[in-house]
Amino acid sequence: MKPTRVPKNPCFSSGPCAKHPGYSIEELNDAPFGRSHRSKPGKEKLAEAIKRTRDMLGLPSDYLVGIVPASDTGAFEMCLWSMLGCRGVDVLVWESFSKEWATDITKQLKLKDTRVFEAEYGKLPDLENVDFKNDVVFVWNGTTSGVKVPNGDWIPDSREGLTLCDATSAVFAMDIPYHKLDVLTFSWQKVLGGEGAHGMLILSPRAVQRLESYTPAWPLPKIFRLTKGGKLNKEIFEGSTINTPSMLANEDWLATLKWAESVGGLKQLIQRTNENLAVFEAFVAKNNWIHFLAETKEIRSSTSVCFKVDLSEEKLKELIKMLENEKVAYDIGSYRDAPSGLRIWCGATIEKEDLECLCEWIEWAYDLVK
């Protein structure tokens, strides 16, 4: 029978992700509209966003946090272009965004001493083959494949190269050993449902040392420059920004952090995400026509959860359209480069009850179209 209840929030996109429960535009009333981002109140707001982010994540005291242009993409690109080239590079690829980083390194930067370890969707490359004498580039969670690294045990504390990690759909949702990562980036619009356009950059002391001791052979555009006169531009990590930020988006980020604090902080965010994943684990266990794309549980993402469905591509599109027409679920088709299937966001801003409701609708739609 057709379900009688619908999700309170039908937004299950994997980016931009759903706003936190109870979100209201009124939460942004304190934004310093019409003021320079370099004014005292403007800079204080940006510095507050940095401090709250640091405190929420519990980063090592000597790690730096900064707000940079162009979302997670901009944050990660600036590090690739600023830090790579002085030693070999190992790149891990298992979905579309990690493939973009490999393309950047091999086709744009054209670094010759590069090894690319690639796995198909649903799998991970063999982590034991990574050489940490090289710089190592990877994503923590493959947003378009639903596959994550199982933990940080494969990364040695005594590595010679840097570890550069795109962690945009993992931060605030998964346990991450920050001391294993020298560069870490993410975007506001993922796990906490902030607004787009800005990225967060986290640097270890080893990453800072690289920036201050190595100058790339290629020119860097202004928005990629992290140093001045051979020294780290520390103002970026104190509330100044390379170019003009959106104070509205920054206020929205502050609102998301305040909500996260109100529900119990990082531990509770991770718990909410895991409980959301558990809804689908029970659903898949009950139905033999839907399967996780990730081959094993230990590499299964808890945020961008990807599924294979025993339907033709045409029938699957029909199912997705039905749920959208019923205003039950928006944007749940797999990523354009991924195998045909479903991709449903299960991060901390999603309510468990909405996912339970969505499961009823998926089963109803499947029975109609199969």
DAVEN-V26806 format. One record per residue. N is the residue number from 1. SS is DSSP state (alpha for helix, beta for strand, coil for the rest). PSI is psi in whole degrees, 0 to 359 (none if undefined). D_CENTER is the distance of its C-alpha to the mean C-alpha in Angstrom with 2 decimals. Layout:
n=N ss=SS psi=PSI d_center=D_CENTER
n=N ss=SS psi=PSI d_center=D_CENTER
//
This chain:
n=1 ss=coil psi=152 d_center=37.05
n=2 ss=coil psi=130 d_center=34.70
n=3 ss=coil psi=150 d_center=32.56
n=4 ss=coil psi=344 d_center=33.84
n=5 ss=coil psi=155 d_center=30.77
n=6 ss=coil psi=156 d_center=27.58
n=7 ss=coil psi=142 d_center=24.15
n=8 ss=coil psi=325 d_center=24.28
n=9 ss=coil psi=110 d_center=21.03
n=10 ss=coil psi=10 d_center=20.66
n=11 ss=beta psi=106 d_center=17.23
n=12 ss=coil psi=25 d_center=14.95
n=13 ss=coil psi=148 d_center=12.80
n=14 ss=coil psi=18 d_center=9.25
n=15 ss=coil psi=120 d_center=8.79
n=16 ss=coil psi=143 d_center=10.47
n=17 ss=coil psi=169 d_center=10.49
n=18 ss=coil psi=144 d_center=13.72
n=19 ss=coil psi=158 d_center=15.26
n=20 ss=coil psi=154 d_center=16.31
n=21 ss=coil psi=135 d_center=19.70
n=22 ss=coil psi=6 d_center=22.61
n=23 ss=coil psi=140 d_center=20.82
n=24 ss=coil psi=143 d_center=23.47
n=25 ss=alpha psi=340 d_center=23.74
n=26 ss=alpha psi=340 d_center=26.39
n=27 ss=alpha psi=348 d_center=23.82
n=28 ss=alpha psi=9 d_center=23.51
n=29 ss=coil psi=338 d_center=27.26
n=30 ss=coil psi=5 d_center=27.15
n=31 ss=coil psi=140 d_center=25.23
n=32 ss=coil psi=66 d_center=27.53
n=33 ss=coil psi=141 d_center=28.13
n=34 ss=coil psi=2 d_center=30.46
n=35 ss=coil psi=149 d_center=30.09
n=36 ss=coil psi=144 d_center=29.03
n=37 ss=coil psi=348 d_center=25.74
n=38 ss=coil psi=359 d_center=28.09
n=39 ss=coil psi=166 d_center=30.43
n=40 ss=alpha psi=310 d_center=30.71
n=41 ss=alpha psi=325 d_center=28.98
n=42 ss=alpha psi=312 d_center=26.24
n=43 ss=alpha psi=325 d_center=25.50
n=44 ss=alpha psi=321 d_center=25.78
n=45 ss=alpha psi=318 d_center=23.11
n=46 ss=alpha psi=320 d_center=20.64
n=47 ss=alpha psi=325 d_center=21.76
n=48 ss=alpha psi=319 d_center=21.33
n=49 ss=alpha psi=321 d_center=17.66
n=50 ss=alpha psi=313 d_center=17.28
n=51 ss=alpha psi=314 d_center=19.53
n=52 ss=alpha psi=323 d_center=18.06
n=53 ss=alpha psi=311 d_center=14.56
n=54 ss=alpha psi=312 d_center=16.37
n=55 ss=alpha psi=318 d_center=18.56
n=56 ss=alpha psi=319 d_center=16.05
n=57 ss=alpha psi=341 d_center=14.15
n=58 ss=coil psi=45 d_center=17.58
n=59 ss=coil psi=156 d_center=17.00
n=60 ss=coil psi=145 d_center=20.05
n=61 ss=coil psi=335 d_center=22.56
n=62 ss=coil psi=10 d_center=22.78
n=63 ss=coil psi=146 d_center=19.13
n=64 ss=beta psi=146 d_center=18.56
n=65 ss=beta psi=131 d_center=15.99
n=66 ss=beta psi=158 d_center=16.15
n=67 ss=beta psi=127 d_center=15.16
n=68 ss=beta psi=167 d_center=15.21
n=69 ss=beta psi=160 d_center=15.59
n=70 ss=coil psi=37 d_center=13.73
n=71 ss=alpha psi=198 d_center=10.14
n=72 ss=alpha psi=325 d_center=7.56
n=73 ss=alpha psi=311 d_center=10.10
n=74 ss=alpha psi=318 d_center=12.91
n=75 ss=alpha psi=316 d_center=11.75
n=76 ss=alpha psi=320 d_center=11.31
n=77 ss=alpha psi=316 d_center=14.42
n=78 ss=alpha psi=329 d_center=16.50
n=79 ss=alpha psi=320 d_center=16.09
n=80 ss=alpha psi=314 d_center=16.98
n=81 ss=alpha psi=336 d_center=19.92
n=82 ss=alpha psi=333 d_center=21.04
n=83 ss=alpha psi=334 d_center=20.99
n=84 ss=coil psi=156 d_center=21.58
n=85 ss=coil psi=345 d_center=25.11
n=86 ss=coil psi=353 d_center=27.20
n=87 ss=coil psi=174 d_center=26.69
n=88 ss=coil psi=163 d_center=25.60
n=89 ss=beta psi=131 d_center=22.04
n=90 ss=beta psi=126 d_center=20.61
n=91 ss=beta psi=130 d_center=17.66
n=92 ss=beta psi=129 d_center=16.12
n=93 ss=beta psi=125 d_center=15.48
n=94 ss=coil psi=14 d_center=14.94
n=95 ss=coil psi=188 d_center=13.28
n=96 ss=alpha psi=319 d_center=13.14
n=97 ss=alpha psi=321 d_center=10.48
n=98 ss=alpha psi=329 d_center=11.84
n=99 ss=alpha psi=324 d_center=15.15
n=100 ss=alpha psi=320 d_center=14.65
n=101 ss=alpha psi=322 d_center=14.34
n=102 ss=alpha psi=320 d_center=17.45
n=103 ss=alpha psi=317 d_center=19.17
n=104 ss=alpha psi=314 d_center=18.61
n=105 ss=alpha psi=319 d_center=20.14
n=106 ss=alpha psi=327 d_center=22.97
n=107 ss=alpha psi=331 d_center=23.91
n=108 ss=alpha psi=303 d_center=23.21
n=109 ss=coil psi=335 d_center=23.61
n=110 ss=coil psi=44 d_center=25.89
n=111 ss=coil psi=123 d_center=25.67
n=112 ss=coil psi=320 d_center=28.35
n=113 ss=coil psi=64 d_center=27.63
n=114 ss=beta psi=134 d_center=24.41
n=115 ss=beta psi=128 d_center=23.85
n=116 ss=beta psi=120 d_center=21.35
n=117 ss=beta psi=114 d_center=20.79
n=118 ss=beta psi=141 d_center=19.81
n=119 ss=coil psi=154 d_center=19.62
n=120 ss=coil psi=166 d_center=19.81
n=121 ss=coil psi=134 d_center=17.45
n=122 ss=coil psi=350 d_center=17.64
n=123 ss=coil psi=168 d_center=18.43
n=124 ss=coil psi=149 d_center=17.37
n=125 ss=coil psi=164 d_center=19.44
n=126 ss=coil psi=109 d_center=21.97
n=127 ss=alpha psi=339 d_center=20.41
n=128 ss=alpha psi=345 d_center=24.00
n=129 ss=alpha psi=353 d_center=24.69
n=130 ss=coil psi=135 d_center=22.42
n=131 ss=coil psi=110 d_center=24.67
n=132 ss=coil psi=9 d_center=23.46
n=133 ss=coil psi=339 d_center=26.26
n=134 ss=coil psi=166 d_center=23.94
n=135 ss=beta psi=142 d_center=20.70
n=136 ss=beta psi=126 d_center=17.91
n=137 ss=beta psi=127 d_center=14.80
n=138 ss=beta psi=166 d_center=12.10
n=139 ss=beta psi=145 d_center=8.58
n=140 ss=coil psi=318 d_center=8.25
n=141 ss=beta psi=124 d_center=7.10
n=142 ss=beta psi=100 d_center=8.44
n=143 ss=coil psi=330 d_center=6.99
n=144 ss=coil psi=358 d_center=10.55
n=145 ss=coil psi=346 d_center=12.56
n=146 ss=coil psi=26 d_center=11.62
n=147 ss=beta psi=131 d_center=12.36
n=148 ss=beta psi=163 d_center=11.05
n=149 ss=coil psi=145 d_center=13.21
n=150 ss=coil psi=329 d_center=15.68
n=151 ss=coil psi=191 d_center=15.85
n=152 ss=coil psi=12 d_center=16.63
n=153 ss=coil psi=335 d_center=20.34
n=154 ss=coil psi=353 d_center=20.45
n=155 ss=coil psi=117 d_center=19.68
n=156 ss=coil psi=148 d_center=23.00
n=157 ss=coil psi=333 d_center=23.55
n=158 ss=coil psi=27 d_center=26.23
n=159 ss=coil psi=150 d_center=24.28
n=160 ss=coil psi=319 d_center=25.87
n=161 ss=coil psi=179 d_center=23.05
n=162 ss=coil psi=151 d_center=19.72
n=163 ss=beta psi=122 d_center=16.44
n=164 ss=beta psi=115 d_center=13.68
n=165 ss=beta psi=120 d_center=10.19
n=166 ss=beta psi=107 d_center=7.01
n=167 ss=coil psi=31 d_center=4.86
n=168 ss=coil psi=328 d_center=1.74
n=169 ss=coil psi=20 d_center=2.37
n=170 ss=coil psi=321 d_center=5.19
n=171 ss=coil psi=135 d_center=6.47
n=172 ss=coil psi=4 d_center=9.21
n=173 ss=coil psi=342 d_center=9.42
n=174 ss=coil psi=154 d_center=10.61
n=175 ss=coil psi=118 d_center=13.36
n=176 ss=coil psi=124 d_center=12.44
n=177 ss=coil psi=94 d_center=15.61
n=178 ss=alpha psi=331 d_center=14.92
n=179 ss=alpha psi=346 d_center=18.34
n=180 ss=alpha psi=350 d_center=17.39
n=181 ss=coil psi=132 d_center=14.95
n=182 ss=coil psi=328 d_center=16.56
n=183 ss=beta psi=131 d_center=13.79
n=184 ss=beta psi=132 d_center=10.28
n=185 ss=beta psi=154 d_center=8.02
n=186 ss=beta psi=170 d_center=5.29
n=187 ss=beta psi=155 d_center=6.32
n=188 ss=coil psi=333 d_center=8.60
n=189 ss=coil psi=10 d_center=8.44
n=190 ss=coil psi=252 d_center=5.69
n=191 ss=coil psi=325 d_center=7.04
n=192 ss=coil psi=3 d_center=10.08
n=193 ss=coil psi=33 d_center=10.87
n=194 ss=coil psi=188 d_center=11.80
n=195 ss=coil psi=161 d_center=13.12
n=196 ss=coil psi=185 d_center=11.96
n=197 ss=coil psi=336 d_center=13.58
n=198 ss=beta psi=148 d_center=12.59
n=199 ss=beta psi=161 d_center=10.25
n=200 ss=beta psi=135 d_center=10.58
n=201 ss=beta psi=127 d_center=12.21
n=202 ss=beta psi=128 d_center=13.45
n=203 ss=beta psi=137 d_center=16.50
n=204 ss=coil psi=167 d_center=18.86
n=205 ss=alpha psi=326 d_center=22.61
n=206 ss=alpha psi=323 d_center=22.67
n=207 ss=alpha psi=319 d_center=20.27
n=208 ss=alpha psi=318 d_center=22.53
n=209 ss=alpha psi=321 d_center=25.53
n=210 ss=alpha psi=316 d_center=24.32
n=211 ss=alpha psi=325 d_center=23.91
n=212 ss=alpha psi=351 d_center=27.37
n=213 ss=alpha psi=352 d_center=29.12
n=214 ss=coil psi=132 d_center=27.93
n=215 ss=coil psi=118 d_center=28.39
n=216 ss=coil psi=157 d_center=27.05
n=217 ss=coil psi=346 d_center=29.78
n=218 ss=coil psi=157 d_center=28.15
n=219 ss=coil psi=151 d_center=27.99
n=220 ss=coil psi=130 d_center=24.91
n=221 ss=coil psi=163 d_center=24.48
n=222 ss=alpha psi=316 d_center=24.50
n=223 ss=alpha psi=355 d_center=20.85
n=224 ss=alpha psi=352 d_center=20.05
n=225 ss=coil psi=119 d_center=22.70
n=226 ss=coil psi=357 d_center=21.83
n=227 ss=beta psi=158 d_center=25.45
n=228 ss=beta psi=123 d_center=28.86
n=229 ss=coil psi=33 d_center=32.01
n=230 ss=coil psi=2 d_center=30.35
n=231 ss=beta psi=151 d_center=28.74
n=232 ss=beta psi=136 d_center=25.27
n=233 ss=coil psi=90 d_center=25.09
n=234 ss=alpha psi=342 d_center=24.54
n=235 ss=alpha psi=331 d_center=24.80
n=236 ss=alpha psi=331 d_center=21.20
n=237 ss=alpha psi=13 d_center=20.31
n=238 ss=coil psi=3 d_center=22.99
n=239 ss=coil psi=351 d_center=22.20
n=240 ss=coil psi=157 d_center=23.35
n=241 ss=coil psi=158 d_center=21.17
n=242 ss=coil psi=318 d_center=21.88
n=243 ss=coil psi=185 d_center=22.52
n=244 ss=coil psi=120 d_center=22.92
n=245 ss=coil psi=167 d_center=19.97
n=246 ss=coil psi=114 d_center=20.07
n=247 ss=alpha psi=336 d_center=21.60
n=248 ss=alpha psi=314 d_center=21.02
n=249 ss=alpha psi=322 d_center=17.22
n=250 ss=alpha psi=320 d_center=17.54
n=251 ss=alpha psi=322 d_center=19.79
n=252 ss=alpha psi=320 d_center=17.41
n=253 ss=alpha psi=319 d_center=14.78
n=254 ss=alpha psi=321 d_center=17.76
n=255 ss=alpha psi=320 d_center=18.59
n=256 ss=alpha psi=320 d_center=15.32
n=257 ss=alpha psi=321 d_center=15.80
n=258 ss=alpha psi=321 d_center=19.42
n=259 ss=alpha psi=315 d_center=18.73
n=260 ss=alpha psi=319 d_center=16.53
n=261 ss=alpha psi=322 d_center=19.49
n=262 ss=alpha psi=335 d_center=21.91
n=263 ss=coil psi=1 d_center=20.64
n=264 ss=coil psi=6 d_center=20.81
n=265 ss=coil psi=198 d_center=17.85
n=266 ss=alpha psi=316 d_center=15.24
n=267 ss=alpha psi=317 d_center=17.54
n=268 ss=alpha psi=328 d_center=17.98
n=269 ss=alpha psi=316 d_center=14.36
n=270 ss=alpha psi=318 d_center=13.91
n=271 ss=alpha psi=316 d_center=17.27
n=272 ss=alpha psi=317 d_center=16.60
n=273 ss=alpha psi=316 d_center=13.64
n=274 ss=alpha psi=323 d_center=15.97
n=275 ss=alpha psi=326 d_center=18.82
n=276 ss=alpha psi=316 d_center=17.10
n=277 ss=alpha psi=322 d_center=16.50
n=278 ss=alpha psi=330 d_center=20.15
n=279 ss=alpha psi=316 d_center=21.34
n=280 ss=alpha psi=331 d_center=20.35
n=281 ss=alpha psi=320 d_center=21.65
n=282 ss=alpha psi=322 d_center=24.93
n=283 ss=alpha psi=316 d_center=24.92
n=284 ss=alpha psi=322 d_center=24.48
n=285 ss=alpha psi=331 d_center=27.14
n=286 ss=alpha psi=335 d_center=29.47
n=287 ss=coil psi=127 d_center=29.17
n=288 ss=coil psi=8 d_center=29.92
n=289 ss=coil psi=359 d_center=28.71
n=290 ss=beta psi=138 d_center=24.94
n=291 ss=beta psi=146 d_center=22.98
n=292 ss=beta psi=140 d_center=19.51
n=293 ss=coil psi=323 d_center=18.40
n=294 ss=coil psi=131 d_center=17.33
n=295 ss=coil psi=328 d_center=20.73
n=296 ss=coil psi=158 d_center=20.75
n=297 ss=alpha psi=324 d_center=19.57
n=298 ss=alpha psi=339 d_center=18.40
n=299 ss=alpha psi=12 d_center=15.66
n=300 ss=beta psi=125 d_center=14.79
n=301 ss=coil psi=146 d_center=11.31
n=302 ss=coil psi=0 d_center=11.74
n=303 ss=coil psi=288 d_center=9.08
n=304 ss=beta psi=84 d_center=9.27
n=305 ss=beta psi=121 d_center=12.89
n=306 ss=beta psi=143 d_center=14.94
n=307 ss=beta psi=149 d_center=18.73
n=308 ss=beta psi=142 d_center=21.85
n=309 ss=beta psi=138 d_center=24.73
n=310 ss=coil psi=66 d_center=28.39
n=311 ss=coil psi=154 d_center=29.09
n=312 ss=coil psi=161 d_center=29.83
n=313 ss=alpha psi=322 d_center=27.32
n=314 ss=alpha psi=315 d_center=29.71
n=315 ss=alpha psi=324 d_center=30.03
n=316 ss=alpha psi=318 d_center=26.29
n=317 ss=alpha psi=323 d_center=25.96
n=318 ss=alpha psi=316 d_center=28.85
n=319 ss=alpha psi=313 d_center=27.16
n=320 ss=alpha psi=319 d_center=24.03
n=321 ss=alpha psi=321 d_center=26.41
n=322 ss=alpha psi=314 d_center=28.50
n=323 ss=alpha psi=325 d_center=25.73
n=324 ss=alpha psi=317 d_center=24.79
n=325 ss=alpha psi=327 d_center=28.53
n=326 ss=coil psi=359 d_center=28.92
n=327 ss=coil psi=40 d_center=26.12
n=328 ss=coil psi=324 d_center=24.52
n=329 ss=coil psi=128 d_center=21.15
n=330 ss=beta psi=142 d_center=19.50
n=331 ss=coil psi=47 d_center=17.11
n=332 ss=coil psi=7 d_center=17.04
n=333 ss=beta psi=155 d_center=18.15
n=334 ss=coil psi=160 d_center=16.39
n=335 ss=coil psi=150 d_center=14.70
n=336 ss=coil psi=330 d_center=17.62
n=337 ss=coil psi=355 d_center=17.52
n=338 ss=coil psi=165 d_center=17.04
n=339 ss=coil psi=150 d_center=20.11
n=340 ss=coil psi=134 d_center=21.56
n=341 ss=coil psi=203 d_center=20.37
n=342 ss=beta psi=148 d_center=18.29
n=343 ss=beta psi=116 d_center=14.57
n=344 ss=beta psi=125 d_center=14.28
n=345 ss=beta psi=132 d_center=11.52
n=346 ss=coil psi=21 d_center=12.58
n=347 ss=coil psi=180 d_center=10.46
n=348 ss=coil psi=340 d_center=12.74
n=349 ss=coil psi=354 d_center=13.95
n=350 ss=coil psi=135 d_center=15.48
n=351 ss=coil psi=135 d_center=19.02
n=352 ss=alpha psi=319 d_center=20.33
n=353 ss=alpha psi=326 d_center=23.49
n=354 ss=alpha psi=324 d_center=21.85
n=355 ss=alpha psi=322 d_center=20.43
n=356 ss=alpha psi=319 d_center=23.91
n=357 ss=alpha psi=317 d_center=25.42
n=358 ss=alpha psi=321 d_center=23.21
n=359 ss=alpha psi=319 d_center=24.35
n=360 ss=alpha psi=319 d_center=27.92
n=361 ss=alpha psi=322 d_center=27.37
n=362 ss=alpha psi=316 d_center=25.74
n=363 ss=alpha psi=319 d_center=28.76
n=364 ss=alpha psi=313 d_center=31.15
n=365 ss=alpha psi=321 d_center=29.81
n=366 ss=alpha psi=316 d_center=29.84
n=367 ss=alpha psi=329 d_center=33.46
n=368 ss=alpha psi=323 d_center=34.44
n=369 ss=alpha psi=345 d_center=33.08
n=370 ss=coil psi=none d_center=33.51
//
